[in-house]
Amino acid sequence: MNNEIENLMEKRMKTIMIGSLARFEENFDYLWNEATTQADKQYFLDLWQKTRQEILDYGNNQIRLAKKDIGNVDPRPCKYKYRYKFNMRRDDQ
């Protein structure tokens, strides 16, 4: 059960990362595609590649940590149930 949850969670988190990066690239690719000088093009492309790699590395690290957290969850149901009873009587009446 946990393995299935881990795989589904990993897929969703990767979709978030890749989808977000794709939207950013769609909206800001003019910086490295349409810059006036080759130096500007290279600067923005290098900056984008560095940022993209950092985002992917951070996201993959979070996936590993989340999978570890899921692995630490005890799948057995709690054997205790608590019921709380409240007396809603008001003393001033």
C-alpha positions in Angstrom: 0.0 0.0 0.0 2.7 2.5 1.0 4.7 1.7 -2.2 1.6 2.6 -4.3 1.1 5.8 -2.4 4.8 6.6 -2.8 4.6 6.1 -6.6 1.5 8.2 -6.9 3.0 11.0 -4.8 6.2 11.0 -6.7 4.4 11.2 -10.0 2.3 14.2 -8.8 5.3 16.0 -7.5 7.3 15.5 -10.6 4.3 16.7 -12.7 4.2 19.9 -10.5 7.9 20.5 -11.1 8.1 19.9 -14.8 4.8 21.7 -15.5 5.9 24.7 -13.5 9.3 24.8 -15.3 7.5 24.5 -18.7 5.3 27.4 -17.9 8.2 29.5 -16.8 10.1 28.6 -20.0 7.1 29.4 -22.2 6.8 32.9 -20.7 10.4 33.9 -20.3 12.3 32.1 -23.2 12.4 35.4 -25.1 15.2 36.4 -22.7 17.6 33.9 -24.2 16.0 33.5 -27.6 15.5 37.1 -28.6 18.3 38.9 -26.7 20.2 41.5 -28.8 23.7 40.2 -28.2 25.1 36.7 -28.1 26.6 37.5 -24.7 23.1 38.4 -23.3 21.6 35.2 -24.9 24.3 33.1 -23.3 24.0 34.8 -19.9 20.2 34.3 -19.7 20.4 30.8 -21.0 23.1 29.9 -18.5 21.0 31.5 -15.7 17.9 29.6 -16.8 19.8 26.3 -16.9 21.3 26.9 -13.5 17.9 27.8 -12.0 16.2 24.9 -13.6 18.7 22.4 -12.3 18.4 23.9 -8.8 14.6 23.6 -8.9 14.8 19.9 -10.1 17.5 19.0 -7.5 15.4 20.6 -4.7 12.2 18.9 -5.9 13.8 15.5 -6.1 15.3 15.9 -2.6 11.8 16.8 -1.3 10.4 13.7 -3.1 13.0 11.5 -1.4 12.1 13.0 2.0 8.4 12.6 1.4 8.9 8.9 0.5 10.9 8.4 3.6 8.1 10.0 5.7 5.5 7.8 4.0 7.7 4.8 4.8 7.7 5.8 8.5 3.9 5.8 8.7 2.4 2.8 10.5 -0.3 1.4 8.2 -2.1 -0.3 11.0 -5.3 1.4 12.2 -5.2 3.0 15.6 -6.5 0.5 18.1 -7.9 3.2 20.4 -11.0 5.3 19.9 -11.7 8.3 22.0 -15.1 9.7 22.7 -15.5 13.0 24.4 -18.8 14.0 26.0 -19.4 17.6 26.8 -22.0 19.0 29.1 -23.3 22.2 27.4 -25.2 23.3 30.4 -24.8 27.0 31.3 -24.3 27.8 35.0 -26.0 31.3 34.8 -29.5 29.9 34.0 
